[in-house]
Amino acid sequence: MSIKLVRISIEKLFRQFDYTIDLNQKDGITILTGPNGYGKTTILNIVYNLFTEQQERFSYFSKLPFVSITASFSDDWSMKIIQGAQANIMPFDPIRDNSRIEIELCSSGKNAGAFICDQYANPIDILPDSTDIQFKKMLNSHPIYFIKAQRLIQSIIPKRDGTFKHDGSIKADGKPVTIETIKVYARDLCNRISEIQVEEQKLAQSLDASKTKRFKDYKSALPKNEYQERFQKVLYKYKQLQMYDIREDNLETTEYEGDEQRFFSLDLEDWEKRIAVYDDLLSKLNLFIELLNKKELTNKKIGINGKEGFYFVTADYAHQLKLTDLSSGEQNEIIMLYDLLFKAAPGTLVLIDEPETSMHVAWQLEFVNDLQRIAILNPLSFLIATHSPDLINDKESIDLWSLAHGE
């Protein structure tokens, strides 16, 4: 059974705020709110850095003003990070160890080991093997995906194979370039479609190569009613792939009669296997399109194909729009939905900072419902920092102002 992060306790964040934040285990959606300066984004960064690479983690906590941070897990283990002069395993040298941090591990409230890292993230004291295994288990318990407040552009290092050459952003020297995220994601979807098409082609070749032998061993045909029912399900998925321009050919229909029934039954089973390769993609594309259409983007319709990933046209289908012609609110919505459906792996704790950015009030009111729909298809949990009462709506939230003032 996997362990989960269930609580974050922070002592004297920015040297003034004490917080105990219980993550919502019932529906997996925890919402933080509060005035500017109370640490909403910082709390997201704390959680993010708990589960990132060791060098980055220790470097972050050595610079953040706090006294201690305790992460509690569902298996009754906890990890406490203590900063600077508060660390007490070894004598503190204020000149050399100003940024030193101590890591303490506890099992059911009892100390199970500790070690110190200096300001360069180098371990000074090593954990016993058994405790070290548990420490690594905690750090690897949660894949984390961070959707930051600024998400419209990103810096990338282009690959020399020309990954982004299609939009002119490639640089021969391989140095980072700034590119609109919506372009990156359209290209990402294009690549995903291409990879699945290749996977299906390889499967088709393997099935075709073995079909003669398998047919000899295939003893009986499917009953006609079962064959027709299963064929209609395959045909429905096939038409969806055609609608998204992922396939251009047609799935041939035939009368299920005579001596060829055994061959048609085997052929149908092969098609079921081939189409199943697209199941996850189709489910996510369908929900992606449904949620975007529900937003009623002004005078715009979304399309999907294997060459462009996703694209947009005017409502009358007369003109295709540049992705960057979309408003900032529309781009934010598309990027966030794509992150949640395609980029965040199942089981991930997703951190979302200010999801309401450039978002219409009506969209804010639907935001939590959208998360719940997405989590059914792609099991995720969420920790959200927001200023928006409309986004919170009737959902329970954690007010940092109230926590800071003991309410």
Buried (B, 14 or more C-beta within 10 A) or exposed (E): EEBBBBBBBBBBBEEEBEBEBEBBEEBBBBBBBBEEEBBBBBBBBBBBBBBBEEEEBBBBBBEBEBBBBBBBBBBEBBBBBBBBEBBEBEEBEEEEBBBBBBBBBBBEEEEBBBBBBBBEBEEEEEBEEEBBEBBEBBBEBBBBBBBBBEBBBBEBEBEEEEBBEBBEBBEEEEEEBEBBBBBBBBBBBBEBBBEBBEEBEEBBEEBEEEBEEEEEEBEEBBEEEEBEEBBEEBBEBBEBBBBBBBBEEEBEEEEBEEEEBBEBBBBBBBBBBBBEBBEBBBEBBBBBBEBBEEBEBEEBBBBBBBEBBBBBBEEEEEEEBEBEEBEEBBBBBBBBBBBBBBBBEEBBBBBBBBBBBBBBEEBBBBBBEBBEBBBEBBEBBBBBBBBBEBBBBEBEBBBBEEBBEEE
